[in-house]
Amino acid sequence: MTLGAAEVETIIRWDQEEKVAHLYTCQRGIWRKVERYGYKATREFREKEGGRVYAKEFDLPLSCVSLRRGNVKVRPEPTEIEPPGPRRTLSEAHKAAMRAGRDRKRLKSNLEELEPVVGSDPSQAD
């Protein structure tokens, strides 16, 4: 069973009493993103022949779903977000080494872009 473009859908049902958003989606990209944030599917819908998953349903906290300009954003729980660590301070020697590596890389890419001059062969030096 292959879903046509008109049949591929995502439905969000808001449950204010339970403070849950029920998300049903046939779009693999959306369910992968939701799973990447650590949410598990509450239901999987499979084809009768072959058993391939064609849709999944998730229960998400209302605080993790927001609608903006037609885009649906799913975020991890606010308590699960780790604060950023302290910024790394580099020594002058480390900065110089990074600059030197960057310069070598630029020089190499610039040399690769140059075309050889016709009739010159560096191995046949006088």
C-alpha positions, 0 to 999 in steps of 0.5 A: 500500500503506497500512499498518494500525495493527497493521503500523506497527512499530519494531524495534531489533536490538542487535549487541553484536559490532559495537557497533551498533543496527539500527533498522527503523521504519515510523513517519515521526516516528521516522525524521525524528528520527533523520535530524535527528541526521545519521544516514543510512538504510542501506535504504529500503523502497518500495511496488511501485506508486508508489514511496512510502517506507513504512519505513527502516532505520538503523545507530546506535552503541549509545551513542546509543540508550537505553531508558527507561520504554517510550520510545526515545531516540536521541541524537547521538554524544557527540563531536558535541555542542557544549558550550554557549557562554558566557552572554550578559551584558546591560547595564542599558540593554539590560535596560531596553529589553527590559522596555519592549518586554515592557510595551508588548506586554502593554499592547497585548494587554490593550487588545485584550481590552477590549470597547468600551462600548455607545453610546460613540464616541471619534471623536465627542468633545465 
